[in-house]
Amino acid sequence: MDNEKQLPDAQEELDDDVVILEDEDGNAVTFQFLELVTVGEKPYAILLPLDEGDEDMGVVIVEVVDLGLESEHYDAVLDDELNARIFEQFRKEFGDKYVFE
């Protein structure tokens, strides 16, 4: 699974740090929510895959879309340049908290 894939509306939060999203094939994918980063006044979630076999994927960046009434939707970030800007902001804000390779 990469950032090029659309993530549908379906999501389920198990606790504050774990989020389950459905991929385009309807498969549940488990992520650890790392941080929320704002770029260009839009919030983006930085997610780390937790499912076996996905460990080497790296982080997944999704835009957090507020649907109101305490509901949100995650949209895949399809633009490579935007992905790079968001990741750089994440590194800048949280570089002392995480180890980057």
NULOZA-829925 format. One record per residue (C-alpha): y, x negated, z negated; chain; residue number from 0. Coordinates in nm, 4 decimals, decimal comma, m for minus. Each point is the difference from the previous one (the first is absolute). Layout:
BEGIN
+----------+----------+----------+------+-----+
!       c2 !       c1 !       c3 ! unit ! pos !
+----------+----------+----------+------+-----+
!        Y !        X !        Z !    A ! NUM !
...
+----------+----------+----------+------+-----+
! end
This chain:
BEGIN
+----------+----------+----------+------+-----+
!       c2 !       c1 !       c3 ! unit ! pos !
+----------+----------+----------+------+-----+
!   0,0000 !   0,0000 !   0,0000 !    A !   0 !
!   0,3382 !  m0,1414 !   0,0900 !    A !   1 !
!   0,3591 !   0,1168 !   0,0000 !    A !   2 !
!  m0,0328 !   0,1144 !   0,3615 !    A !   3 !
!  m0,2033 !   0,3040 !  m0,1061 !    A !   4 !
!   0,1512 !   0,3326 !  m0,0975 !    A !   5 !
!  m0,0759 !   0,1156 !  m0,3514 !    A !   6 !
!  m0,0273 !   0,3768 !  m0,0341 !    A !   7 !
!   0,1536 !   0,2104 !  m0,2753 !    A !   8 !
!  m0,3108 !   0,0065 !  m0,2176 !    A !   9 !
!   0,0327 !  m0,2101 !  m0,3130 !    A !  10 !
!  m0,1297 !   0,0080 !  m0,3520 !    A !  11 !
!   0,1325 !  m0,2016 !  m0,2910 !    A !  12 !
!  m0,2601 !  m0,1008 !  m0,2562 !    A !  13 !
!   0,2461 !  m0,1686 !  m0,2342 !    A !  14 !
!   0,3347 !  m0,1748 !   0,0211 !    A !  15 !
!  m0,1368 !  m0,2998 !   0,1890 !    A !  16 !
!  m0,2778 !   0,1400 !   0,2220 !    A !  17 !
!   0,0602 !   0,2152 !   0,3079 !    A !  18 !
!  m0,2578 !   0,1427 !   0,2385 !    A !  19 !
!   0,1111 !   0,0686 !   0,3570 !    A !  20 !
!  m0,1925 !   0,1294 !   0,2990 !    A !  21 !
!  m0,0091 !  m0,2114 !   0,3133 !    A !  22 !
!   0,0180 !   0,1500 !   0,3497 !    A !  23 !
!  m0,3775 !   0,0598 !  m0,0069 !    A !  24 !
!   0,0142 !   0,1969 !  m0,3247 !    A !  25 !
!  m0,1498 !  m0,2814 !  m0,2088 !    A !  26 !
!   0,1346 !  m0,0499 !  m0,3509 !    A !  27 !
!   0,1560 !  m0,3426 !  m0,0546 !    A !  28 !
!   0,0877 !  m0,1174 !  m0,3521 !    A !  29 !
!   0,3120 !  m0,2067 !  m0,0651 !    A !  30 !
!   0,1704 !  m0,1547 !  m0,2990 !    A !  31 !
!   0,3694 !   0,0849 !  m0,0003 !    A !  32 !
!   0,1811 !  m0,3297 !  m0,0504 !    A !  33 !
!   0,3706 !   0,0735 !   0,0312 !    A !  34 !
!   0,2652 !   0,2176 !   0,1585 !    A !  35 !
!   0,2533 !  m0,1829 !   0,2198 !    A !  36 !
!   0,3137 !   0,1473 !   0,1547 !    A !  37 !
!   0,1111 !  m0,1236 !   0,3419 !    A !  38 !
!   0,2791 !   0,1738 !   0,1899 !    A !  39 !
!   0,0179 !   0,2725 !  m0,2670 !    A !  40 !
!  m0,3633 !   0,0998 !   0,0629 !    A !  41 !
!  m0,2744 !  m0,0517 !  m0,2594 !    A !  42 !
!  m0,3179 !  m0,1813 !   0,0984 !    A !  43 !
!  m0,3178 !  m0,0320 !  m0,2055 !    A !  44 !
!  m0,1843 !  m0,3301 !  m0,0047 !    A !  45 !
!  m0,3727 !   0,0780 !  m0,0286 !    A !  46 !
!  m0,2984 !  m0,2296 !  m0,0473 !    A !  47 !
!  m0,3381 !   0,1234 !   0,1322 !    A !  48 !
!  m0,2689 !   0,0223 !  m0,2690 !    A !  49 !
!  m0,3001 !   0,1113 !   0,2055 !    A !  50 !
!  m0,2805 !  m0,2480 !   0,0563 !    A !  51 !
!   0,0432 !  m0,1765 !   0,3311 !    A !  52 !
!   0,3762 !   0,0562 !   0,0106 !    A !  53 !
!   0,0923 !  m0,2822 !  m0,2412 !    A !  54 !
!   0,1066 !  m0,2371 !   0,2789 !    A !  55 !
!   0,2242 !   0,2563 !   0,1670 !    A !  56 !
!   0,3065 !  m0,0891 !  m0,2051 !    A !  57 !
!   0,2572 !   0,2512 !  m0,1075 !    A !  58 !
!   0,0712 !   0,3246 !   0,1799 !    A !  59 !
!   0,3588 !   0,1215 !   0,0220 !    A !  60 !
!   0,0744 !   0,3716 !   0,0276 !    A !  61 !
!   0,3233 !   0,1966 !  m0,0022 !    A !  62 !
!   0,0230 !   0,2465 !  m0,2882 !    A !  63 !
!   0,1292 !   0,3337 !   0,1290 !    A !  64 !
!   0,1200 !   0,2438 !  m0,2667 !    A !  65 !
!  m0,1230 !   0,3513 !   0,0751 !    A !  66 !
!   0,1757 !   0,1522 !  m0,3023 !    A !  67 !
!  m0,1573 !   0,1747 !  m0,2955 !    A !  68 !
!  m0,1381 !  m0,3332 !  m0,1255 !    A !  69 !
!  m0,2059 !  m0,0425 !   0,3158 !    A !  70 !
!   0,0028 !  m0,2962 !   0,2364 !    A !  71 !
!  m0,1593 !  m0,1146 !   0,3228 !    A !  72 !
!  m0,0728 !  m0,3557 !   0,1145 !    A !  73 !
!   0,0733 !  m0,0988 !   0,3615 !    A !  74 !
!  m0,1388 !  m0,3184 !   0,1517 !    A !  75 !
!   0,2652 !  m0,2536 !   0,0980 !    A !  76 !
!  m0,0719 !  m0,0680 !   0,3678 !    A !  77 !
!   0,2851 !  m0,2425 !   0,0754 !    A !  78 !
!  m0,1075 !  m0,3627 !  m0,0528 !    A !  79 !
!   0,3594 !  m0,1172 !  m0,0505 !    A !  80 !
!   0,0619 !   0,2674 !  m0,2639 !    A !  81 !
!  m0,3303 !  m0,0899 !  m0,1683 !    A !  82 !
!   0,1133 !  m0,3631 !  m0,0172 !    A !  83 !
!   0,3398 !   0,0966 !  m0,1481 !    A !  84 !
!  m0,1617 !   0,2221 !  m0,2622 !    A !  85 !
!  m0,2531 !  m0,2687 !  m0,0938 !    A !  86 !
!   0,2772 !  m0,2612 !  m0,0277 !    A !  87 !
!   0,1953 !   0,2325 !  m0,2306 !    A !  88 !
!  m0,3161 !   0,0483 !  m0,2070 !    A !  89 !
!  m0,0412 !  m0,3800 !  m0,0251 !    A !  90 !
!   0,3652 !  m0,0415 !  m0,0945 !    A !  91 !
!  m0,0061 !   0,2669 !  m0,2723 !    A !  92 !
!  m0,3453 !  m0,0682 !  m0,1437 !    A !  93 !
!  m0,0725 !  m0,3639 !   0,0862 !    A !  94 !
!  m0,0235 !  m0,0906 !  m0,3663 !    A !  95 !
!  m0,2533 !   0,2763 !  m0,0668 !    A !  96 !
!  m0,2515 !  m0,0571 !   0,2842 !    A !  97 !
!  m0,1622 !  m0,3017 !   0,1644 !    A !  98 !
!   0,0616 !  m0,0084 !   0,3751 !    A !  99 !
!  m0,2199 !  m0,1988 !   0,2372 !    A ! 100 !
+----------+----------+----------+------+-----+
! end
